[in-house]
Amino acid sequence: MMDLNVEFLGYRLRSPLIAASGPPTMDWRISKALADAGIGAIITKTILMEPSVNPRPCLYHGGSFFLNTERCSTKPTQEWLDSELPAMAELGIPIIASIGMTPEDAEQLAGPVVAAGANGVELSIFTPVDDPAPMQEAIRRVRAQVDVPILCKLSCNVSDVVAFARAFQEAGADGVSAIDALKAAVVLNPRTGEPAMREQGFARMSGSALLPVALYHVSQVAHYTGLSIVGTGGVSDGQDVIDMISCGAGAVGICSQLIVEGPEAVERIHREVQKAAEKLNAEVLTMLSGRSLDYIDFTSDDEERQEYEKRAWRSQDLTAKVDSETCIRCGRCETICLYHAIAHSDSGDYRVSSAVCEGCGLCLSSCPVGAIGWSKGEQTA
């Protein structure tokens, strides 16, 4: 069976899975259950100088998405220092203390949380949407206090995630947790029209629906900075873990799935990762590290990176092609083709007209059995 061990931030993790900061890491008892299930490391719920008070309700499970209005830890700082962190330190896996929310507070907390047992810190700093300066200041202040790895929580709500990651890197960060939850979303009660998150009304969104957004940001940070990345956002199964690693993540954060499934999710995902990796003939996970980056278009021009629609493009002459042996004749491709390029013959086989097909890819992503591929032609201007 494949070894799940990975090297991350100087630590040998028994698993690439890291419990991201959130409700599943609010205390040592829940963290112990995750450690017993085989989690690789734990990032605590964010510790503040003064405990948080949460709006109520603060959690909502919407199936493919998850809403939360939770703030940070509701436990007093001293409780973390006296009992929670020392108990977590006995779990036998790396413990990263998430601290915030201002540079000054992080500076005061860094030394005590490390002394209490934390092996690293994650900075969760209140930052105006397009100003990395507060996080940069926090990195410098914390670096002066402790000699442990420093992660920074990286939001997807900024206009240029690469610029932020570069700013954190220049200030001395060792890595980032990418991405934080999407801001923000509203879900309504269909009968009353009242928001499900009654007191606040809106909430941050996470869950499996966020995965494609997270993969984009992880790949961008991986390519442009080379920082160590905890790929976080929408991870719910083993293939998601493989995808995060393929996009450049060194470890993979999980939170929402732990909330809805509990520690059992760790063991299930481990089995799925091993099965998926074996199909790819990967003896170790590092064989898959960053493998998808070569297929993504990265530009050296910052303006084109920030607004990709401005970029001049040369398209490939791609035409969809149906494999009649795999096809189950469901007719889905013919129904959804916007260009009427797919039609069935008298024999029931489906054929694609190369003269009409625009190579949009909708049929490929919609085929239930993967019977449609590409017939590749020459590039056209």
SULRA-V807935 format. One record per helix or strand of 2 or more residues. SS is the DSSP state (alpha for helix, beta for strand). FROM is the first residue (numbers start at 1). TO is the last residue. Records with the same first field share a line. If there is no record, write none. Layout:
SS: FROM-TO  FROM-TO
This chain:
beta: 6-8  11-13  17-19  41-43  59-61  66-68  94-99  120-123  149-154  175-178  182-185  203-206  228-232  251-254  315-322  342-344  350-352  372-380
alpha: 23-25  28-37  77-89  103-115  133-143  161-171  208-225  238-246  256-261  264-279  285-288  293-295  302-306  308-310  332-336  362-366
